[in-house]
Amino acid sequence: MEADVSEMRNELQSRDGLWRRIQLECQKLYTELLKIKEYEDMQEIQIKHQSSCVQLTEQLEDKNTELLLVAESREHQEELNKIRNHVYREEQPHCSEQERMKTEISDLTEELHQKEITIATIMEKASLLERQLKMELETKHKLLTKQQLLEFHYQVIKSENTHLKEMV
């Protein structure tokens, strides 16, 4: 009986260790979720940056229109061409940077989605394990109580048997 009780304790300790590892994994995933939230905040900043880029592009287009009106003479035409080339050169890296940011934001969003799915799965498994552990603890407790009761009855019968032997 002591071996059974010891085995039950070892099993409960083992399950307790498993439960603690699950809790640690949940904490790690929560930390990752916080990092992903930071990425989302960065994403919002990028979106704001994109809108400011659109405004700058509109302003550049407005300046181009003004330059077209001013560029009626040949002298102004050359200057306008230089400015257009400069604007084009400035716009190119900005647009490619904007595309790179869009791609990165899309990747981060997908990663966030995958991590949320993983967290939900782990939480479901942890909940199931917790329920199973509670049920097993209740069963072990009932068995232990029953064993103690049987042991008590055994002691009573043993003492009665000894008493009867003495009487005989």
Disulfide bonds with the S-S distance in Angstrom:
none
